Amino acid sequence: MRPVYIAGVGIHKFGRFDDKPYTQMGLEAATMALADAKMPWSDVQLAYCARMYLPATSGVKILGQLGRTGISIVDIEAACASGGAALVQACMAIASGAKDTALVLGVEKMPRGFMDPRQLYEDWQIKTGLSQNPIPWAIRARRHMHEHGTTAEQIAKISVKNHRNSVHNPNAMYQKEFSLEQVLNSPLVNDPINLFSICAPNEGAAAVVLCSGDVAAKYTDAPIEVAGCAHKVALYTHFSVPLYTVSARVENPHVTQLTCGEVYEAAGIGPEDIDVLEVQDTDAFCELEAYEHIGLCPIGEGGRLIDDGTVAIGGSKPVNTSGGLISKGEPVGASHLGQIHEIVSQLRGTAGARQVEGAKVGLAHVIGAGGNCAVTVLKR
């Protein structure tokens, strides 16, 4: 299998853009990525479009504006991991030698408020009252607090950190700091999750241009290697419905652990080698749990990492330097590719006030409905 490299990235700010169609947002992100790669659209041999709420053949409608070149353009959906699933497919095509170049686009225009559970679940599951985020996360948070002594303050500190980072990210929906007291005193959404500790569904787009190693030099003098990229679905139990075993004590590897294990092996690294991370923070507890499942600390010790500054910019394992989903919002089709944009910026040394000094290895992680999880490791 051949190595795969990122030649260019592009992003459309995440937020609400009522007067702008998804076709325009996607086109802007794709055009930016191509310009960053110095690659003409005519050189792209394959394209994928990650989306969840958009119409069929959205990728063709967006990328066809660049010209109908006869290539395969395929839409992919895997809940919050849609962008990661699309990235995996493009990487496999290049690594296998089937294609030399590919563009992966993620784009979304989501309805306001909580996601409509009818898109994901059956009526009987909805009627249990457990199909809305963040109820399952709150249940897991409360169990974690009971078993490991994690506190509401530690969870809220993650939100404080991410909002602090967002001030320096022009692509974030919210760019404002909040104190610990403001987070803890914000309206309670689902105990122990407060309003300022949860992300908003929104709109946005991001794109990545990939190429094989033997052609990377043609397009860029600073390629970023996709050292590992995987998508998996959870085994027996998971945080979201169908909640057949919501109270069961079934022990099995978490899907993040499984996915990270595959990516670490492919990249030839361990969690100790990662310099900067972007992880799923649908709410602040999701991020804390990710610390443990990614392997930054043992299970039950995630709260320690936020208390001692390990996961802050300047700490040994900075997490969500972009501000995370809590600050950026979550347009699900674009979510993972937005993370890739941040990690590429960090590895290139172009992240400005968010820059992690000397970053050489970065990890991006998403997880969502149905147990869909994607993890990508990038190296420079």
Summary of the structure (lengths in Angstrom):
residues: 380
radius of gyration: 19.3
end to end distance: 19.0
largest distance: 57.4
contacts: 1451
relative contact order: 0.20
helix: 41%
strand: 21%
